Amino acid sequence: MLRGSCLCGAVTWAVEGELKLAHACHCNMCQKFHGTAYGAYASVSEDGFRWTSATDLIQKYRSSETGTRTFCSRCGSTVPTHYEQMKSFGVALGSLEGSGFDPGPLPHIFADSNPVWHEITDAAPRFATWPPGFDYPVLPTPDRRSKSPDRIAGSCLCGEIAYEATPPLAGMRHCHCSRCRKGRSAPHASNAFCNLVSFRFTHGESGLRSWKVPEAQFFTQAFCGTCGSPMPRVSPERDLVVIPGGSFDDDPRVRPSEHIFVGSKASWFQITDTARQHVERS
């Protein structure tokens, strides 16, 4: 049995059945919803899944005519989605706990939508959109790029919150700590950084929600209250803005240069790129 939870621990669940169809999805919606280059998912039958907490904090966002995204309304973490017609639950792999799951290299779907700042470096199968046998529509990606060459635009999945940053940004890195994996519900977080004067919300700032890990000095998850997408966190005490990589609409003009907290990475995830690795902080 595998267990999972959101970052704040208010929503918990258990997976007692076999997880199938594990994959990494690089579509724009998954990038936005997880704040990373891709979402990593598997499915489990209804009888192999159960909630182990109350579900009143689960919030739903209808991302398309056929798709729904679910997240914890307190901390913004992705939580499993019930697909009634398929009698199954979709589970984000980054939210699972323990080491009792090894899907091997995850096939990449919607690889043609992979963001420009991320390189797929493993040997797992790649599919431009849906793999053969999955007859679902391919939805267009909204064009939210900045009208100015001197700005880098970004937004949440629903588009209610948007921002701009002035290059150059101060770098980008992947974080494998357990908090980032829970908060992004992904194998790792991918964040870029800039100072306060280089950043502004262009609209929707009032729609932001945030949740701080009580025992952490700084760790706070900022997210859109409507769709749950991770959003930039403004940290005035450090003159720093932490920008989720998946939220960019433009090329951020930086690339991930290191992996941090690899000593805490998911047991099933393999790092295959050449970026520097640090057991804890860099």
N, C-alpha and C positions, 0 to 999 in steps of 0.2 A: 504494500500500500504506500502511495505517495501522498504527501500533504502539501498544501499550498496556502498562501495568505497574501493579502495586500500589505503595503508598507506599514500602515498604522496598526495592523492586526485585527481590525474590526470585522473583516470578512475572511472566513477561512473555509477550506474544503478538503476533501479526501478523494483520491483517485484509486479505486480498487480494481478497475478493469484495465485491459491492455490499451496503451496509448498507440494510436495508429496514425499513419499519414503525416508523420513529422516533417516539417518543411520550414524553410526561411522565405518569407514573402517580402519582396523589395518594392511593392507597389507604393505609390505616393501616399495612399491612405495609411498604410502600416507605418511608413516613415513618420508621418505626422502624429499618429496615435501613440507611437512609442518613443518618439524623439530620437530615433536611431536610424541606421541605414536600412533596417529590416525588422520585421516581427518574426518570431520563431514560435510555431504553433504545432499542436497535435490534437487529435480528436479522440474521445472516449465515449462509449455508449452510455445511454441514460442510466442503465442499471449498474454501470461501473463507476458512477460518480455520485457524491452526496455533499451537500453543504453541511459544515460542522459549526456554523454560527448563524446568527440571524442574518437576513438578507435585506433588511430595510434600508441600508445605506447604499445599496447597489443602484447606480443611475445608468440609464440607457440613452444612447444617441443613435438616431437613425441616419446612418452614413450614406445610404443609397436606397433604392426601392426594395432591394432584396437583402441589404446588410444592416446589422445592428452592432454597435460597439458598446461594451459594458465596462464600467469602472466604479471604483469606490468614491463616493461623493465627498468623503472626508480627506483622503490623501491622494486621489487621482490615479492610483494603480489600476491597471487592467485586471479584471476578474473574469472567470469563465463565462462564455456566452452559450445559452441554450438554443440549439437549433431544433425546434420542435418537429419540423417536417422530416429531418434526417434522424430524429430520435438520438441525438448526440449532444455533447458539449465540446466547444472549442476551448482549449486550454493554452494560455501563453506559457511557454516553457521557463521563462526567466523567473516566474513566481513560484516554481516548485522547490521544495526543500529536500535535502538529503542526497544520497548518491545511488539510489536504486533505479536509475533510469539512464540508459545509454542508447540514444537513437542512431549513433554513428554520424558521419557527415550529412548535414541536412541538404536535400535538394533545394535548389534556388528557383523560385517561381517569380515571374515578373522581373527577370534579370535585366531586361532592356530598360527598366525604370530605375535601376540602381543609381544612387546619387553620384554626382561627379567627384565628390570628395572621398568616396569609398571604393576600394578595389576588392573584388572577389578573388581570393588567392587559393582556395582549396580546390580539390578535384571532384567535388560532388556534381551531379548532373545539374544542368542549367536549362531553363525554359524561358523563352522570350516573354510569355504571358502565362496563361493557364497550361498545365501539362496535358498531354493527350488523355481523353476520357472525361474531362471536366468542361462541360459545355455551358459556361457562364459568360455573361457579357464583360467586355473590357471597357471600363469607364474612362472618359477623358480626364486629363489632369487640368485643373483650373490654372490659368496663367496669372500668377500673382507677382511676377518679377518686378523689380523696381524700375521706374521710368528713368532713373538717374544712374549713369555709370559709376558715380561716386558713392553709391549706397548699396548695401546688401539687405535685401528684404527677407522677411520670414513671417509665418502665420501659423495658426492652429488649423486643425482639420476642417472645422465648420466655417472658418474665415472670420469669426466675430472679433478675434484679437489678431493684430498685426504689429510689426515693429520694423525698424530700420537700424542698421549699424554702419558706421563709417570705417572702411578698411584703413590700415591693416589691422586684423584681429591679432590677439596675443597668443595664438596657438590653439591646438585641438588635441584631445587625447581620449582614449578609451578607459573607462573605469570598471573594474570587475568586482568591486566590493558588494557585499550582500545587500546593502541599502540601495545601491544603484540598480542592482538586478531586480529587486522588489519594486522600486519606484517606477522603473521603466518597463517592468515585466518583460525583459529582454535578456539575452545572454550578457550584455554589458551596456553601460551608458556610453554615449559619444558626445562630448561637450566641447564647444569652442568658448573663448573668453575674450572680453574686451573691458575697457574701463568705462566709467559712468558717462563721461563727456562724449563718448563715441556711440552712444545708444539712446534710442527713444522709442516708445510705443507710439504708433501712428493712429491707432484707434482700438477701442475695446478694453483698455486697461482696467476699467471697473469690473470687467467680467472675470478677472483673475481670482483664483483661490490659491491658498497655500497651506501646507502642513509641515511643521518642523518636528523632526525626531527629538523627543524630549531630552534624551541624554547626549545629543550631539551638540558640538559647539556651533556649527554652521549649517548642518545638513537640513535643507528645506526643499520640499517639492512644490514648485509652482505649476499650475495647470489651468486650462480653460474650464470654467464651471459648466459650460454647455456640452462640450464634446470630450473632455478629459485629456486633451493633448498636453504633454509637457510643454511649458513655456519658459522663456528666459526668467532667471531669478536675479533680481537686482539686490546687490549686497553692499549698501552704502558704507558699512563699517570697514569693508576691505577695498573700496573703490573698484568693485568688480561686478561684472555681469556674466553669469553662466548661461550659455545659450545651447539648448539641445540641438544636436546636429540635424536631426530629422525635421526640424521646423524651418530650415532654410528654404526659400524659394529661389534664391540666386546662388551661384557658386560663392562659397564663403572665402575663397582664395587662400585658404589654409588647408592642410591635410593632417590627419592624426599622426603624431610623431612618437607616441609611446603608449604602452599599456601599464596601468597602475593597479595595485592590489591584485596582482595575478595569483597571489597565495590564497585568495578567497574566491577564485573563479569557479564557475559551475563545473562539476566533475566531468560532465559530458561534452563540454565545449573545448575545442582545440584551436589554439592561436596559430595561424599559418602564414601571417605576414612577417615582415622583417623589422617592424617598429620595435624600439627598445622596450624591454620588459622590466618591471620593478615589482618585487614581492609586495611592497606596501606603497607608500608615497614615493614620488620621484625625488 
